[in-house]
Amino acid sequence: MLCSEVTGTLVRRGRSLVVALGMVTAAATLSACGGGDSKPLIHTQIKVQSITQSGSCEDVNVKVMPGELLPNPPANANKGEFVTPVKLKKSEDGVNCTGEEQTIPMAAGKWTFKANLPSNVETCEREVPEAGGVTVGFKDGEATCN
């Protein structure tokens, strides 16, 4: 039964006991349908630039590790370490490789991003706010992220 069907069924019931019990059921059902968590899920955009390795682009794994996280994250937000694979595509010049990927939902707070680039491993720390909108960019050969 869809969330809208549950609430519509409850409105049509005439007996107060049935309605009272139905309201409890509806509250639980709406919570399961996403109505109980008012915080939006946060994703971070990861961008990677590199150059070809032996004529092809090597995909890059970015390890994402939690630091100090804000309390009470959304129910479906990840609070642990995870890896975001970034698939790189060769540009028209045949030398440069670029890729972009969005992380899984994550809790707000301080996170460390570690990219295994072809020439070296780069690490960057970022504050991820509850509003989201963070982009972390890595460029192979540069000792920093943006």
N, C-alpha and C positions, 0 to 999 in steps of 0.2 A: 504494500500500500504506500503510495506517495505521501510526502509530508502534507501537501495541500488537501489530499483526500481525508487524512486523519482529522484535521481541524474542521473541515466541512461536515464530516460525520458527526462531530461533537455538537456543532451548532444546531443540527436537526433533531437531536434527542430532546424529549420533553420532560423526563423525570429528573428531579434535582440530584438524586443519588447517582444515577447513571452519568449525569453531566459532571458531577464532582469527581467521580472516579475517572471519567473520560478526560477531564482537564489534567489530572495527574499523569495519565498515560500520554496525553498530547505533549505535555512539557518534556517528558522523558524522550519522546519520539523526536520532537523538534530539536532537542539538544543533540541527539544522534545525527540529525540531518544538517547540523552546522549552525543551528540557531542559538546555541548556548554559549558560544565562544565569540566574543565581540572583537577580539584582536585579529587583524589580518595576518596571513602567513607571509613571512619575509623570505625573499630570495636575493642572492647576490649574483650579479653578472660577472663572469670571468672572461677576459680577453687575453689572447696570447698571440705574439708575433715572433716569428723565427725565420730561418732560411732553410733551404732544402739541404738534406743530408743524403749524399750520393744520388742526387736527382729526384728524391721524393720527400714528402713531408711526413715527419714523425709526429704522431698524436702525443699529447702531453697530459699527464695526470697531475691534478692539483689536489694536494692533501689539505683538508680544512680541519683545523683543530681548535676546540673551544678554549677560551681564556676565562675571563671574568664575565659571566653571563648575567643579564638582568633577571630578577625574580619573576615568577608567574608567566612563563612563556605560553603561547597558544598550545592547545593540546596536541596538535600534529606537528609541532616544530621540533626539529632535530636538536638535541642538546649534546650530542657526542661527536666524536671524530668521524669523518667520512671523506671519500675521494670523489672529485668531479672530473671525469675524463673530458678533454677538449680535443675534438677532431680538427686537425689543421688541413686546410685546402691550399693548393698551389695557386698563386696569383697569376695574372696574365703574363708577367715578365719571366715566369718560369724559375724564379730564384726565391722570392719571398713566400712565406706560408703564414696564413692567419686563421684564427678560429675563435669562436665565442660560444659559451655555454652558460646556462643558468644552473645554480645550485639547487639542491633539494630544499624544502622549507627548513629554516633554521631559526633558532632563538636569537633575540636581540642581545647585544653585548660585544665584548672584545673577542675577535677571532684571529687566528694565525693562518695564513695561506702560504703553502709551500709548493712551488712549481718545479717539476723535474724537466728543465729545459735541456736541449741537446748539448749546449756548451757548459752549463753549470746548473746548480740548484739555487733558486732564489726564494727568499722568505720575506714575507710582508705581514705586518699586523694592521688590522683595520677595526674600527668601531662600526658595528652594524646597528643602526638605530631602529626603533620599532616602526618607523615610517618606511624603512627599506630604502631602495633607490641607490644602493652602493654598487659601484663597478670597480673591480680590481683588474688592472692590466699588467701583464708581464711582457717584456721585450727581451729576447735572447741576446746576450752580450752586454746588457745593461745591469748594473748592480742594484737596481731599485725597481720598485713597482709603482704604478700610478693609479 
